[in-house]
Amino acid sequence: MEMALDNLSSAQKDELMSQVKQQIALANAQELLTKMTEKCFKKCISKPGTELDSSEQDCKRSMIFG
């Protein structure tokens, strides 16, 4: 793999690094969203069903918008 990187131009290396950084940022955002969703669900949803009751909606809203 290292030899393949050696064959890249400086611009190609910069582009590759930019893509890797974007992928890492996306993975971090997805992990944060997953954790927030799990936290909100545990705190707000007492009885899973087809829809949220008003207290669950209020709780969810306060978790999202503070």
N, C-alpha and C positions, 0 to 999 in steps of 0.2 A: 504493500500500500504506500509506503513512504516513497518508493521510486516513482509511483504514479503521480504523487504530489510534486515531486521534483520536476516533472515534465510540464507542469502548469505555469502559465505566465503569471506575473504579479497581479494583473487584473482578474485572471481566472481564480487565483487563490483568494483575492478579496471578495469576489462574488460567491465563492464556495463558503467562505467564512460568514458572509452575510446570510446566506441561506440556512446555515447551521444555527446561527443566532436566532433567526426567525422561527425555526422549528423548535428550539428550546423555549422561546417565549410562548409559543402556542401550547406546548406541552405544559408549561407552568400555569398558563391561564386555564387550561382544561382541568388541571389538578385542583386549582383554587375553586373553580366552579363546582366540581364534584364534591369537595369538602363542604362548601357552603350549602349545597343542596342537601347533603346528608345531615348537616347540623340543623338546618331549618326543618327538615322532615322529622327528625327526632324530637325537636322542641315543640313543633306546631301541630303535627298530625297525630291525633289520639286514636282515631279509628279510620284506617284507610278505606276508601270507597270510591264511588264514581264521581263525587264532587265534594268540595270543601264546604264546611258550614261557616257561618259568619265569623266565629271566633278564630277558626283556623285561617281564614282569609286575612283577618286583621293581624294575626301573629306573623304570617308569611310576609305581609306588607311591611310590618315593622322590622323584620329581619333584613329585608331587601333595601328599604329606604331609610332605615335608622329611625 
